[in-house]
Amino acid sequence: MFSGFEERTVDLPGATIHAKIAGEGEPLLLLHGYPQTHVMWHPIAQELAQS
């Protein structure tokens, strides 16, 4: 799942962000709500990384 995406962990004051990164250009931050997880973005992640 999320093949071709780079994984990163970004430590910030008061939070840690676990990121999957692909593509070029301006960044896009996709947020999910509770109880969903990052897996909800899997169906569209590849397409978003292309443009």
C-alpha positions in Angstrom: 0.0 0.0 0.0 1.3 3.5 -0.9 4.1 2.0 -3.0 6.5 4.7 -4.3 5.7 7.0 -1.4 8.5 8.1 1.0 7.7 7.8 4.7 8.8 10.6 7.1 8.2 11.5 10.7 8.2 15.2 11.6 8.5 16.0 15.3 6.9 19.4 16.2 6.2 21.0 19.5 3.1 19.2 20.8 2.7 16.9 17.9 4.3 14.3 15.7 3.3 14.0 12.1 3.7 10.7 10.2 3.9 11.6 6.5 3.9 9.7 3.2 5.4 11.8 0.4 5.3 11.5 -3.4 5.1 13.7 -6.5 6.4 17.2 -7.1 5.1 20.7 -6.7 3.2 22.4 -3.9 2.6 20.2 -0.8 -0.9 18.9 0.0 -1.8 17.9 3.5 -4.6 15.3 3.7 -6.2 15.0 7.2 -8.4 12.3 8.3 -10.9 12.3 11.2 -11.5 9.8 14.0 -11.9 6.8 13.7 -10.5 6.9 10.2 -6.7 6.4 9.4 -4.4 7.4 6.6 -5.5 4.3 4.8 -8.7 6.2 3.7 -6.5 8.2 1.3 -5.1 5.2 -0.5 -7.7 5.1 -3.3 -6.7 8.6 -4.5 -3.1 9.0 -3.3 -1.4 7.8 -6.5 -3.6 10.1 -8.6 -3.0 13.1 -6.4 0.8 12.5 -6.6 0.7 12.7 -10.4 -0.5 16.3 -10.6 
